[in-house]
Amino acid sequence: MNTYLIVILVYLFALIIFGAWRGRAVKTQDDFMVAGRNLSAKVLVGTLLATWIGSGSIIGGAGLAYVEGLPSLWFNAGVWFALIILYLIAGRIRKFGQYTVPDILEARFNQWARVLGTIVTIIAYTAIVSYQFRAGGMVLNLITGMNESTGIMITALFVIGYTVTAGLVSVAYTDVVNGIIMTIGLIIALPYLLSDAGGWSNVVANLPETHFTLLGNLTVLQAFAYALPTMLLLLGESGMYQRFFAAKDEATAKRSVLGWIVGTICVETLIVFLAVIGSAIYKDIDSEMVILYSVKESLPILIGCLCLSAIVAVIVSTADSFLLVPATNVMRDIYQRFVNPDVSQKQMVLYSRIAVVGLGVVAYVQVAFFESILKMAIYAYTIYGVGITPAVMAAFFWKRATAAGGVSSMAAGAIVTIIWEVLEQPFDLQTIYPALFASLFCLIVVSLLTPKPDESKWKPFFA
């Protein structure tokens, strides 16, 4: 058994022990879903950062940087803009004091918005969990040579088992550790890789000039097709709202966004630069493997172990967070809301854990449907971003939005996304454009054509 695998297994074993220990304290719905509403700003920053920087960034985004160079930062630019908007509403989100985004959608629109929100979240989030499983398989394949499909199965079993143990209260605190390890590992990797490449000037000399321009080989439409899905996902991202609901108070939620902005910009930019440097060293590898390959081949073994542990950490953090959210939706927004409103707290925790297992299996089955992590990420970001985010933003920023407008917006965005993907993007037009147009058109036009909502519907969101 090689050193890399030993270090990673020790790390994962420590996570399991911690999860089991924290799991003893989980007694209520609040404990499992929103960590007892007692998270500090420091913990929130760690869990928000570790949840967002997953394999979509470290493998999908890095693969794009390998091919396109610095213009791949367009993939991250939408996130940075979204974080500024979230700073404005983080306190209001916490004050609302619910559990899920569908809670918001029903309060602002109606029960059909809750149902649609739950369905779209399950579709998008199980896809995101699915490519975390694939990323775990890629790591295990690289360090042990085991079949990638076996590595995917092992990753899935670990993530599902860990998420079941303690819910958000465990996930949030381990995310802090994961975020620290990830950041330190990537920072240490930078000078080693740069030295191996012969310095930055040598990197520039060995790569196309387009790798260092604003757009490179991308058209304006392609650049925005990368930026818009990530921006829209984050603006309505259920895991982020769930963490704001878990904050001690409104001020804590708002302060956490400031740290999250700084951390996200620094880490995502660092990942892109590492991938660009790696592309100058390794010419004939799978583009999405550039960070993994660079860490294993260019760094001293101890530093490499630290970095690979960091990568495993963010994969686990993202997977368990995106698995917990739809499980919460199933229980809170379907079972408790429509099937058994009087379900006991003990039953809610038990059934939530069963939902985690079921959704984990759904995510595992999806692994075979996409050929790359980047494509899986763009699809998941798009269907969620157009199916949920316009309605959520309208809840907080547009008093005139009506129930009919919100529901039709959600349905139109999700349906157009699925149809456009099935048709393999007709006219070479990226899915985000027709899907976002359909969603916004229905939201605005239908709202304006239907009676104004009662003040009681929008007032709680503008307090």
C-alpha positions as CSV (number, residue, x, y, z in Angstrom):
1,M,0.0,0.0,0.0
2,N,1.6,3.3,-1.1
3,T,2.1,6.4,1.1
4,Y,-0.5,8.5,-0.7
5,L,-3.3,6.0,0.0
6,I,-2.2,5.5,3.6
7,V,-2.4,9.2,4.3
8,I,-5.8,9.6,2.6
9,L,-7.2,6.6,4.4
10,V,-6.1,7.9,7.7
11,Y,-7.7,11.3,6.9
12,L,-11.0,9.7,5.9
13,F,-11.0,7.5,9.0
14,A,-10.6,10.6,11.1
15,L,-13.6,12.1,9.4
16,I,-15.7,9.0,10.1
17,I,-14.7,9.1,13.8
18,F,-15.5,12.7,14.1
19,G,-18.8,12.3,12.3
20,A,-19.8,9.4,14.6
21,W,-18.9,11.5,17.6
22,R,-20.9,14.5,16.5
23,G,-23.8,12.3,15.5
24,R,-24.5,11.4,19.1
25,A,-25.7,14.9,19.6
26,V,-28.2,14.9,16.7
27,K,-31.7,14.6,18.3
28,T,-33.9,17.0,16.3
29,Q,-34.7,18.3,12.9
30,D,-32.8,21.5,13.6
31,D,-29.7,19.5,14.6
32,F,-29.6,17.4,11.5
33,M,-30.7,20.0,8.9
34,V,-29.3,23.3,10.2
35,A,-26.8,22.4,12.9
36,G,-29.0,23.7,15.7
37,R,-28.9,27.2,14.2
38,N,-25.7,27.9,16.2
39,L,-22.9,28.3,13.7
40,S,-20.4,31.1,14.1
41,A,-19.1,33.3,11.3
42,K,-15.7,31.5,11.2
43,V,-17.3,28.1,10.9
44,L,-19.7,29.4,8.2
45,V,-16.8,30.8,6.2
46,G,-15.0,27.4,6.3
47,T,-18.1,25.4,5.4
48,L,-19.2,27.7,2.6
49,L,-15.7,27.7,1.0
50,A,-15.2,24.0,1.3
51,T,-18.6,23.3,-0.1
52,W,-18.3,25.5,-3.1
53,I,-14.7,24.6,-4.1
54,G,-15.3,21.0,-5.1
55,S,-14.4,18.9,-8.1
56,G,-16.3,21.3,-10.3
57,S,-13.4,23.7,-9.6
58,I,-10.4,21.5,-8.9
59,I,-11.1,19.1,-11.8
60,G,-13.6,20.6,-14.2
61,G,-12.5,24.2,-13.9
62,A,-8.8,23.1,-13.9
63,G,-9.4,21.1,-17.0
64,L,-10.8,24.1,-18.7
65,A,-7.7,26.1,-17.6
66,Y,-5.5,23.4,-19.1
67,V,-7.2,23.9,-22.5
68,E,-7.9,27.6,-22.5
69,G,-5.5,29.2,-20.0
70,L,-6.3,32.2,-18.0
71,P,-9.5,33.0,-19.9
72,S,-11.0,30.0,-18.0
73,L,-11.4,32.5,-15.1
74,W,-14.7,33.3,-16.8
75,F,-15.9,30.1,-15.3
76,N,-15.4,31.7,-11.9
77,A,-16.3,35.3,-12.7
78,G,-20.0,34.8,-12.3
79,V,-19.4,33.4,-8.8
80,W,-17.6,36.5,-7.7
81,F,-20.4,38.7,-8.8
82,A,-23.0,36.5,-7.2
83,L,-21.3,36.7,-3.8
84,I,-21.7,40.5,-3.8
85,I,-25.5,40.1,-4.2
86,L,-25.6,37.5,-1.5
87,Y,-23.9,39.9,0.9
88,L,-26.9,42.1,0.5
89,I,-29.5,39.5,1.4
90,A,-27.6,37.1,3.8
91,G,-29.1,38.7,6.9
92,R,-32.6,38.6,5.4
93,I,-32.2,34.9,4.6
94,R,-31.2,34.1,8.2
95,K,-34.0,36.3,9.6
96,F,-36.5,34.2,7.6
97,G,-35.4,31.3,9.7
98,Q,-36.5,28.3,7.7
99,Y,-34.7,25.1,6.5
100,T,-34.7,25.0,2.7
101,V,-35.1,27.1,-0.4
102,P,-38.5,25.5,-1.2
103,D,-39.6,26.9,2.2
104,I,-38.8,30.4,0.7
105,L,-40.6,29.6,-2.5
106,E,-43.8,28.5,-0.9
107,A,-43.9,31.4,1.5
108,R,-43.4,33.9,-1.4
109,F,-45.4,32.1,-4.1
110,N,-47.4,28.8,-3.3
111,Q,-47.1,25.1,-2.6
112,W,-46.5,24.3,-6.3
113,A,-43.4,26.4,-6.2
114,R,-42.2,24.3,-3.2
115,V,-42.8,21.1,-5.1
116,L,-41.1,22.3,-8.3
117,G,-38.2,23.6,-6.3
118,T,-37.7,20.3,-4.6
119,I,-37.8,18.4,-8.0
120,V,-35.3,20.7,-9.6
121,T,-33.0,20.6,-6.6
122,I,-33.0,16.8,-6.6
123,I,-32.2,16.6,-10.3
124,A,-29.4,19.2,-10.1
125,Y,-27.8,18.2,-6.8
126,T,-27.7,14.4,-7.4
127,A,-25.9,15.3,-10.7
128,I,-23.4,17.4,-8.7
129,V,-22.9,14.6,-6.1
130,S,-22.5,12.2,-9.0
131,Y,-19.4,14.0,-10.4
132,Q,-17.9,14.2,-6.9
133,F,-18.1,10.4,-6.9
134,R,-16.4,10.3,-10.3
135,A,-13.7,12.7,-9.0
136,G,-13.0,10.4,-6.1
137,G,-12.6,7.5,-8.5
138,M,-10.1,9.5,-10.5
139,V,-8.0,10.2,-7.4
140,L,-8.0,6.6,-6.4
141,N,-7.2,5.5,-9.9
142,L,-4.2,7.9,-10.0
143,I,-2.7,6.9,-6.7
144,T,-3.4,3.2,-6.6
145,G,-4.0,2.1,-10.2
146,M,-7.3,0.6,-9.2
147,N,-10.1,0.6,-11.8
148,E,-11.8,4.0,-11.8
149,S,-15.3,2.4,-11.5
150,T,-14.2,0.7,-8.3
151,G,-12.8,4.0,-7.0
152,I,-16.1,5.7,-7.8
153,M,-18.0,3.0,-5.8
154,I,-15.7,3.3,-2.8
155,T,-16.1,7.1,-2.9
156,A,-19.9,6.8,-3.0
157,L,-20.0,4.4,-0.1
158,F,-17.8,6.6,2.0
159,V,-19.7,9.9,1.2
160,I,-23.1,8.3,1.8
161,G,-22.0,6.7,5.1
162,Y,-20.4,9.9,6.4
163,T,-23.4,12.1,5.5
164,V,-25.8,9.7,7.2
165,T,-23.9,9.9,10.5
166,A,-24.5,13.4,11.7
167,G,-26.0,15.8,9.1
168,L,-25.0,19.4,8.9
169,V,-23.6,19.7,12.4
170,S,-20.8,17.3,11.5
171,V,-20.3,18.4,7.9
172,A,-20.0,22.1,8.9
173,Y,-17.2,21.6,11.4
174,T,-15.2,19.2,9.3
175,D,-15.5,21.6,6.4
176,V,-13.5,24.1,8.4
177,V,-10.6,21.6,8.6
178,N,-11.1,20.6,5.0
179,G,-11.0,24.3,3.9
180,I,-7.7,24.9,5.8
181,I,-6.0,21.8,4.4
182,M,-7.1,22.6,0.9
183,T,-5.9,26.2,1.0
184,I,-2.5,25.3,2.6
185,G,-1.9,22.5,0.2
186,L,-2.6,24.5,-2.9
187,I,-0.5,27.5,-1.7
188,I,2.5,25.2,-1.0
189,A,2.0,23.5,-4.4
190,L,2.4,26.8,-6.4
191,P,6.2,27.5,-5.9
192,Y,7.1,23.8,-6.4
193,L,5.2,23.6,-9.7
194,L,6.5,27.0,-10.9
195,S,10.1,25.8,-10.2
196,D,9.5,22.6,-12.0
197,A,8.2,24.6,-15.0
198,G,11.3,26.8,-15.1
199,G,9.6,29.9,-13.9
200,W,6.7,31.9,-15.1
201,S,8.5,33.3,-18.2
202,N,9.1,29.7,-19.3
203,V,5.4,28.9,-18.7
204,V,4.4,31.8,-21.0
205,A,7.0,30.8,-23.6
206,N,5.7,27.2,-23.8
207,L,2.0,28.0,-24.1
208,P,-0.1,29.7,-26.8
209,E,-0.4,33.5,-26.6
210,T,-4.2,33.1,-26.3
211,H,-3.7,31.5,-22.9
212,F,-2.9,35.0,-21.4
213,T,-5.5,37.2,-23.0
214,L,-9.0,38.2,-21.9
215,L,-11.0,35.8,-24.0
216,G,-8.3,33.6,-25.6
217,N,-10.0,31.2,-28.0
218,L,-13.5,31.8,-26.4
219,T,-16.1,33.9,-28.1
220,V,-18.1,36.3,-25.9
221,L,-21.1,34.0,-25.9
222,Q,-18.9,31.0,-24.8
223,A,-17.3,33.1,-22.0
224,F,-20.7,34.1,-20.7
225,A,-22.0,30.5,-21.1
226,Y,-19.4,29.5,-18.5
227,A,-20.0,32.5,-16.2
228,L,-23.8,32.6,-16.1
229,P,-24.5,29.0,-14.9
230,T,-22.1,29.4,-12.0
231,M,-23.5,32.8,-11.1
232,L,-27.1,31.6,-11.2
233,L,-26.3,28.4,-9.2
234,L,-24.7,30.3,-6.4
235,L,-27.4,33.0,-6.2
236,G,-30.0,30.3,-5.4
237,E,-27.8,27.5,-4.0
238,S,-29.7,25.6,-1.4
239,G,-26.7,24.4,0.5
240,M,-25.6,28.0,1.0
241,Y,-29.1,29.1,2.1
242,Q,-29.2,26.1,4.5
243,R,-25.9,27.4,6.0
244,F,-27.3,30.9,6.4
245,F,-30.3,29.4,8.2
246,A,-27.8,27.6,10.5
247,A,-26.1,30.9,11.5
248,K,-26.4,32.2,15.1
249,D,-28.1,35.4,13.8
250,E,-28.5,37.7,10.9
251,A,-25.2,39.6,11.5
252,T,-23.2,36.4,11.7
253,A,-24.7,35.3,8.3
254,K,-23.8,38.6,6.7
255,R,-20.2,38.6,8.1
256,S,-19.5,35.1,6.8
257,V,-20.1,36.2,3.2
258,L,-17.2,38.7,3.5
259,G,-14.8,35.9,4.4
260,W,-16.3,33.7,1.8
261,I,-15.7,36.3,-1.0
262,V,-12.0,36.6,-0.2
263,G,-11.5,32.9,0.2
264,T,-13.3,32.0,-3.0
265,I,-11.5,34.5,-5.2
266,C,-8.1,33.5,-3.9
267,V,-8.6,29.7,-4.1
268,E,-10.3,29.6,-7.5
269,T,-7.6,31.9,-9.0
270,L,-4.9,29.7,-7.4
271,I,-6.5,26.6,-9.0
272,V,-6.5,28.2,-12.4
273,F,-2.8,29.3,-12.2
274,L,-1.8,25.8,-11.0
275,A,-3.6,24.2,-14.0
276,V,-2.0,26.6,-16.4
277,I,1.5,25.9,-15.0
278,G,0.8,22.2,-15.1
279,S,-0.3,22.5,-18.8
280,A,3.1,23.9,-19.6
281,I,4.8,20.8,-18.0
282,Y,2.5,17.9,-19.0
283,K,1.4,18.0,-22.6
284,D,-0.2,14.6,-23.1
285,I,-2.6,14.0,-20.2
286,D,-6.3,14.1,-19.6
287,S,-7.0,17.8,-19.2
288,E,-9.2,17.3,-16.1
289,M,-6.4,15.3,-14.4
290,V,-3.9,18.3,-14.5
291,I,-4.0,19.2,-10.8
292,L,-4.0,15.6,-9.7
293,Y,-1.2,14.7,-12.0
294,S,0.9,17.8,-11.1
295,V,0.6,17.1,-7.4
296,K,1.6,13.5,-7.7
297,E,4.5,13.9,-10.2
298,S,6.0,17.4,-9.4
299,L,5.8,17.6,-5.6
300,P,7.8,15.9,-2.8
301,I,5.8,12.9,-1.5
302,L,4.9,14.6,1.8
303,I,3.7,17.7,0.1
304,G,1.9,15.6,-2.5
305,C,0.1,13.7,0.3
306,L,-1.0,16.9,1.8
307,C,-2.3,18.3,-1.5
308,L,-4.1,15.0,-2.4
309,S,-5.6,14.9,1.0
310,A,-6.8,18.4,0.4
311,I,-8.4,17.4,-2.9
312,V,-10.1,14.4,-1.3
313,A,-11.3,16.8,1.5
314,V,-13.0,19.1,-0.9
315,I,-14.5,16.3,-2.9
316,V,-16.0,14.8,0.3
317,S,-17.1,18.2,1.6
318,T,-18.9,19.1,-1.6
319,A,-20.5,15.7,-2.0
320,D,-21.8,15.4,1.5
321,S,-23.2,18.9,1.4
322,F,-24.9,18.5,-1.9
323,L,-26.3,15.1,-0.8
324,L,-27.7,16.5,2.5
325,V,-29.6,19.3,0.7
326,P,-32.0,17.2,-1.4
327,A,-32.4,14.8,1.5
328,T,-33.6,17.7,3.5
329,N,-35.9,18.8,0.7
330,V,-37.5,15.3,0.4
331,M,-38.2,15.2,4.1
332,R,-39.0,18.8,4.8
333,D,-40.7,19.9,1.6
334,I,-42.5,16.7,0.5
335,Y,-42.9,14.3,3.5
336,Q,-43.4,16.7,6.3
337,R,-45.3,19.3,4.2
338,F,-47.7,17.0,2.4
339,V,-47.6,13.4,3.8
340,N,-47.1,13.6,7.6
341,P,-47.1,17.1,9.1
342,D,-47.1,15.6,12.6
343,V,-44.0,13.4,12.1
344,S,-41.9,13.3,15.3
345,Q,-38.4,14.8,15.5
346,K,-36.9,11.3,16.0
347,Q,-38.6,10.0,12.9
348,M,-37.5,13.0,10.9
349,V,-33.9,12.3,11.7
350,L,-34.2,8.6,10.8
351,Y,-36.1,9.2,7.6
352,S,-33.6,11.9,6.6
353,R,-30.8,9.4,6.9
354,I,-32.8,6.9,4.7
355,A,-33.3,9.7,2.2
356,V,-29.5,10.3,2.1
357,V,-28.9,6.7,1.2
358,G,-31.6,6.7,-1.5
359,L,-30.4,9.9,-3.1
360,G,-26.8,8.7,-2.9
361,V,-27.8,5.7,-5.0
362,V,-29.5,8.0,-7.5
363,A,-26.3,10.0,-7.8
364,Y,-24.2,6.9,-8.3
365,V,-26.4,5.7,-11.2
366,Q,-25.9,9.1,-13.0
367,V,-22.1,8.7,-13.2
368,A,-22.4,6.9,-16.6
369,F,-24.4,9.7,-18.3
370,F,-21.8,12.4,-18.8
371,E,-18.3,12.1,-20.4
372,S,-16.6,14.8,-18.4
373,I,-16.9,16.5,-15.0
374,L,-17.1,20.0,-16.7
375,K,-20.1,19.0,-18.8
376,M,-21.8,17.5,-15.8
377,A,-21.2,20.7,-13.8
378,I,-22.5,23.0,-16.5
379,Y,-25.7,20.9,-16.9
380,A,-26.3,20.8,-13.2
381,Y,-25.5,24.5,-12.7
382,T,-27.8,25.5,-15.6
383,I,-30.9,23.5,-14.7
384,Y,-30.7,24.7,-11.1
385,G,-29.7,28.3,-12.0
386,V,-32.6,28.8,-14.4
387,G,-35.1,26.6,-12.6
388,I,-34.7,28.1,-9.1
389,T,-32.6,31.3,-9.0
390,P,-34.8,33.8,-10.9
391,A,-37.8,33.0,-8.6
392,V,-35.6,33.2,-5.5
393,M,-34.1,36.5,-6.5
394,A,-37.6,37.8,-7.3
395,A,-38.7,36.8,-3.8
396,F,-36.1,39.2,-2.3
397,F,-35.9,41.9,-4.9
398,W,-39.3,42.2,-6.8
399,K,-42.5,42.9,-4.9
400,R,-44.6,42.6,-8.1
401,A,-43.6,38.9,-8.7
402,T,-46.7,36.7,-8.5
403,A,-47.2,33.0,-7.7
404,A,-48.1,32.3,-11.4
405,G,-45.0,34.1,-12.5
406,G,-42.7,32.3,-10.1
407,V,-44.1,28.8,-10.8
408,S,-44.1,29.3,-14.6
409,S,-40.5,30.6,-14.5
410,M,-39.3,27.5,-12.6
411,A,-41.1,25.1,-14.9
412,A,-40.0,26.8,-18.1
413,G,-36.4,27.1,-17.1
414,A,-36.1,23.4,-16.1
415,I,-38.0,22.1,-19.1
416,V,-36.1,24.1,-21.7
417,T,-32.8,23.0,-20.1
418,I,-33.7,19.3,-20.4
419,I,-35.0,19.7,-24.0
420,W,-32.0,21.7,-25.2
421,E,-29.6,19.1,-23.7
422,V,-31.5,16.2,-25.2
423,L,-31.4,17.9,-28.6
424,E,-27.6,18.5,-28.1
425,Q,-27.8,22.3,-28.2
426,P,-29.3,23.2,-31.6
427,F,-27.8,26.0,-33.6
428,D,-24.6,25.5,-31.5
429,L,-26.3,27.8,-28.9
430,Q,-25.3,26.9,-25.3
431,T,-28.3,25.8,-23.1
432,I,-28.0,28.6,-20.6
433,Y,-29.3,31.2,-23.2
434,P,-32.6,29.7,-24.2
435,A,-33.3,28.3,-20.7
436,L,-32.6,31.6,-19.0
437,F,-34.6,33.6,-21.5
438,A,-37.6,31.2,-21.0
439,S,-37.3,31.5,-17.2
440,L,-37.1,35.3,-17.1
441,F,-39.7,35.8,-19.8
442,C,-42.3,33.8,-17.8
443,L,-41.3,35.4,-14.5
444,I,-41.7,38.9,-15.8
445,V,-44.5,38.6,-18.4
446,V,-46.8,36.3,-16.4
447,S,-46.3,38.3,-13.2
448,L,-47.3,41.5,-15.0
449,L,-50.3,39.8,-16.6
450,T,-51.6,38.5,-13.3
451,P,-53.0,40.4,-10.2
452,K,-50.5,41.9,-7.8
453,P,-49.7,39.7,-4.8
454,D,-51.0,40.5,-1.4
455,E,-48.6,42.6,0.8
456,S,-48.4,39.7,3.2
457,K,-46.6,37.6,0.5
458,W,-43.7,39.9,-0.1
459,K,-43.4,41.9,3.1
460,P,-41.4,39.3,5.1
461,F,-38.7,39.3,2.4
462,F,-38.2,43.1,2.5
463,A,-38.1,43.6,6.3
